[in-house]
Amino acid sequence: MEFKTKGVCSSKIIVDLDGDTIKHVEFVGGCSGNTQGVARLAQGMKVQDAIARLEGIRCGVRPTSCPDQLAKALRQAAGIK
């Protein structure tokens, strides 16, 4: 599933789930080291656990961040409101 990001440097996030587990995450654009780190840490996690840890993280004065956008992507991919 591809998720178009809003308000961050990355332009999209590609998420692949295996049931309720995160199989693969790839950020397109953004701060390469940080987005690769977040993606690798998320792999293997339960979707709900990752959302709980990432949702609401801000980037400086921005109201969102790449991790927060990943939480939104995971919600969409898993069909969670």
Order of alpha helices (4+ residues) and beta strands (2+ residues): beta-beta-beta-alpha-alpha-alpha
